[in-house]
């Protein structure tokens, strides 16, 4: 899993800043029939969506890996205990 999508999101955010500054300074006014502010808002929104989606997916994978490791640790702990200790009802085994 690469960080390419997160980096693309950051790049779109930088493009948003450039478009916004360009519109403010008068370097560009419109993109065809669409105002520069609308283009800046859309590129920024796409960038933010890419970055946050990547972060959430990475957090989900990390949490899943931690839960799987904890489950394995519990299974190993139960497998290493003697049979007498595993019988929780207190009756001797037949």
Secondary structure, DSSP 4 states (H G I P E B T S, - for coil): --SHHHHHHHHHHHHHHHHHHHHHHTS--EETTEEHHHHHHHHHHHHHHHHHHHHHHHHHHHHHHHHHHHHHHHHHHHHHS-HHHH-TT-PPP-
